[in-house]
Amino acid sequence: MSEARRWLNSRLPEAPPSLRRRIEQALDLHQVPPDHSVADALRAVAAAMLEEAKTGGPARDAALTLLAADALVTYACEVTAETDPARLAELR
């Protein structure tokens, strides 16, 4: 299990089930190198999801993909605030 998934496991139970499943699917599909920090891994998966959303699919699926990408960026900010608050300004 990746460090990012371990970190998310404590937060995802609070997410709606469909959002939680979509985030978990994205983490399975978009493997991130193990040397990435948790924040960098979450941002990388979010970026991949944004690309997925651009390529189309059913509108509802695209909306859920965008929502999951947004959640991952938010989680990346959260973990950065917890572990290295000075880096928050770097997140863009």
N, C-alpha and C positions, 0 to 999 in steps of 0.2 A: 504494500500500500504506500502510495506517495505521501510525502510530507504535507502537500497541499490537501489531499483527501483526508488525512488525519485531522488537520486543522479544521476543515469544513465539517467533519462529522459532528462536532459539538454545536454547530450552528444550523445545519440543514434540517434537523427535526422541526424547527420552528417555521420553516418555509412551507407554503402550500405543496401538497403532494405532486402536482403536475410540474411545478417549478423545480422541486427537488429532483424528480426523475430526469428532467431535461438537463440539469446541471451535472448529474451523475453520468448521463449518457455522453455529454461533452467531455468530461474528464476521461472517460474510457476511450473515446474516439481520438482525442487530440492529446497524445502522449507528450509530455514535456521532459526535457533532459533532467536527470536527477540533480544536476548542479545548480538548477534554478532555485532562487528563494521561493518561499510560498507566494509572496506577493507577485513576483515575476511570473510564476507558473499560472496563477489565476488570471493575470493580465494577458498572457499568451493565449490561454484558452478562450478568454473573452474576445480577443481579436479574431481568432479563428471562427468563433460563432458569428461575429459581425459579418465576416466574409460569407458564411453560409446563408445568412439572412438576405444578403444582397443577391444571391443567385436564385432566389425565389422559392417556390413551393407554396402550399396552401397558405392563405393569409393568416389563418389562426396559428399555423406552425411557425411562420415567420415572426409573428408577434411574441410567441412564447420564447423563441430563440433570442430575440432582442431583449426580452425581459430577463432571461437567464444571463445574457452577456452583461447587462447592466448590474445584475446582482453580483456577478463575479468581480466586476470593477469595484463595486462597493466593498465587497469582502477584501479585495486587495488593499484598499485604503484602510480598512479596519485593522488588518494584520500589520500593516506598516505603522499605523499609529500605536499599536501595542508593542512592536519590537524595535522600531527605529523611527521615532517621530520626526527626526530631522530630515528624513527622506521624503516626507509627505509633499514637500514643494516640488520634488522631482517627478511626481506622478502626473503625467499629462497624456 
